[in-house]
Amino acid sequence: MSFTKGDLVVVVAAGPENAGTVGKTGVVVDDGALSGGDISVKGIDGKVVEAIKGYRSYLPNQLRKA
């Protein structure tokens, strides 16, 4: 599945760096073109990782469109 900037997505799987985010919804801010394939999503939560970086990174197979 492909994602574009502005898509509303739901986290369906997460690695250790995104533990606790499965089932949460956010908005795509980078479709992977700039990050080598990782999809950048904001609005998942306000915890440390997202607060510092401004987004969280997921593989395309860890997300689905909401």
ABEGO torsion letter per residue (X at the ends): XBBBBGBBBBBABBBAAABGABGBBBBBABAGAAAGGBBBBBGABABAAAAAAGBBBBBAAABBBX
